C-alpha cells in the first residue's frame, strides 16, 4: 500500500483479483476499472481503514499479505485470522514470527491479529523463514 500511483498491466479477470480489489478499495485505495487483460491503476494516497474483516479475508488465502504493508505504513493493523480451506490449514505463524523479529507487537484476540509497530517504526532487517511458504516470502525492510 503505497502512496504513489501503481499501474499493473495484463491483469486477468480472476476472482482473487476481484477480491483483492475489494479489499484495497475498503482501505481507501482508488482504482481505475479493471478491464480483463488490460491495465489496472491503483492510488493509495489516503488509507482510511486498518482492519481487514473476516468476510473479505475468508475468500482469499493471499489476503493475509495486506498485514505487512498496513503495519509498515500505518503503524498498526487488525487482520482477521484465516478460515478453513479445502486444501489444508492456513497457518500465519510465519508472518507473525517475521513481523515480531522486525519489532512488531502481535496479539491474537477474538479471531484477529492485532499488530502494532514501535513508535519509531519497524526496524530494518532480514528474516529468513524456517520453511518455504508461498505467502511468506523473506521479510526485508
C-alpha positions as CSV (number, residue, x, y, z in Angstrom):
1,X,0.0,0.0,0.0
2,X,2.0,2.9,-1.3
3,X,1.0,6.5,-1.9
4,X,2.4,6.6,-5.4
5,X,0.3,5.5,-8.4
6,X,0.9,1.9,-9.4
7,X,-0.1,0.6,-12.9
8,X,-0.4,-3.1,-13.4
9,X,-0.6,-4.4,-16.9
10,X,-2.2,-7.6,-18.3
11,X,-4.4,-8.0,-15.2
12,X,-6.6,-11.1,-15.7
13,X,-10.3,-11.3,-14.7
14,X,-10.0,-13.7,-11.8
15,X,-12.0,-14.0,-8.6
16,X,-8.8,-13.4,-6.5
17,X,-8.1,-10.2,-8.4
18,X,-11.7,-9.0,-7.7
19,X,-11.4,-9.9,-4.0
20,X,-8.1,-8.1,-3.6
21,X,-9.6,-5.1,-5.4
22,X,-12.5,-5.0,-3.0
23,X,-10.1,-5.3,0.0
24,X,-7.9,-2.5,-1.3
25,X,-11.0,-0.3,-2.0
26,X,-12.2,-0.8,1.6
27,X,-8.9,0.6,2.8
28,X,-9.2,3.7,0.6
29,X,-7.1,2.7,-2.4
30,X,-8.5,4.4,-5.5
31,X,-8.7,2.2,-8.6
32,X,-9.5,2.5,-12.3
33,X,-11.9,0.0,-13.7
34,X,-10.3,-3.4,-14.2
35,X,-10.8,-4.3,-17.9
36,X,-9.8,-8.0,-18.3
37,X,-6.4,-8.4,-19.9
38,X,-5.8,-4.7,-19.5
39,X,-4.1,-2.4,-17.0
40,X,-5.3,-1.6,-13.5
41,X,-4.3,1.7,-11.9
42,X,-4.1,1.9,-8.1
43,X,-3.6,5.0,-5.9
44,X,-3.2,4.5,-2.2
45,X,-2.6,8.1,-1.1
46,X,-5.1,8.1,1.8
47,X,-5.6,4.9,3.7
48,X,-8.7,5.2,5.9
49,X,-9.0,1.7,7.2
50,X,-6.6,-0.6,9.0
51,X,-8.9,-3.5,9.8
52,X,-9.4,-6.4,7.4
53,X,-12.6,-8.2,8.3
54,X,-13.2,-12.0,8.0
55,X,-15.9,-11.6,5.3
56,X,-13.1,-10.4,2.9
57,X,-10.2,-12.5,4.2
58,X,-12.0,-15.8,4.1
59,X,-12.4,-15.5,0.3
60,X,-8.8,-15.5,-0.5
61,X,-5.7,-17.1,1.1
62,X,-3.3,-14.3,-0.1
63,X,-5.3,-11.6,1.7
64,X,-3.1,-12.1,4.8
65,X,-0.4,-10.3,2.7
66,X,-2.0,-6.9,3.5
67,X,-0.9,-7.2,7.1
68,X,2.7,-6.2,6.5
69,X,2.2,-3.1,4.3
70,X,-0.6,-1.9,6.5
71,X,1.6,-2.3,9.6
72,X,4.6,-0.7,8.0
73,X,2.7,2.3,6.6
74,X,0.1,2.9,9.3
75,X,1.9,1.6,12.4
76,X,-1.0,-0.8,13.3
77,X,-3.2,-3.3,11.6
78,X,-6.1,-5.6,12.6
79,X,-6.4,-8.6,10.3
80,X,-8.9,-11.4,10.7
81,X,-7.3,-14.8,11.0
82,X,-7.9,-17.0,8.0
83,X,-10.7,-19.5,7.9
84,X,-10.6,-23.1,6.8
85,X,-9.5,-24.2,3.4
86,X,-10.3,-27.1,1.2
87,X,-6.6,-27.8,0.5
88,X,-5.5,-27.6,4.1
89,X,-4.7,-25.4,7.1
90,X,-3.9,-21.7,6.7
91,X,-1.2,-21.1,9.3
92,X,0.0,-17.5,9.7
93,X,2.7,-18.2,12.3
94,X,5.5,-17.4,9.9
95,X,4.0,-14.0,9.2
96,X,3.7,-13.3,12.9
97,X,7.3,-14.5,13.8
98,X,8.8,-12.5,10.9
99,X,7.0,-9.3,12.0
100,X,8.0,-9.8,15.6
101,X,11.6,-10.1,14.5
102,X,11.3,-6.7,12.9
103,X,9.9,-5.2,16.2
104,X,6.1,-5.6,15.9
105,X,3.9,-6.4,18.8
106,X,1.4,-9.1,17.9
107,X,-1.7,-10.0,19.9
108,X,-4.1,-12.7,18.8
109,X,-7.6,-11.9,20.1
110,X,-11.2,-12.6,19.1
111,X,-10.2,-14.1,15.8
112,X,-8.0,-11.1,14.8
113,X,-4.3,-10.4,14.5
114,X,-3.7,-7.1,16.3
115,X,-0.3,-5.8,15.1
116,X,1.5,-2.7,16.3
117,X,4.8,-1.2,15.2
118,X,7.1,0.5,17.8
119,X,6.9,4.3,17.9
120,X,9.9,4.6,15.6
121,X,8.5,2.1,13.1
122,X,9.6,-1.4,12.3
123,X,13.3,-2.0,12.5
124,X,15.1,-2.9,9.3
125,X,16.5,-6.4,8.9
126,X,16.2,-9.7,7.1
127,X,14.2,-12.6,8.5
128,X,14.6,-16.0,6.9
129,X,11.7,-18.3,7.4
130,X,12.5,-21.8,8.7
131,X,10.4,-23.4,5.9
132,X,9.3,-22.4,2.4
133,X,5.9,-20.8,2.2
134,X,4.1,-19.3,-0.9
135,X,2.6,-16.4,1.1
136,X,5.6,-15.8,3.4
137,X,8.5,-14.6,1.4
138,X,11.6,-13.2,3.1
139,X,10.9,-10.0,5.1
140,X,13.3,-7.2,4.3
141,X,12.8,-3.6,5.4
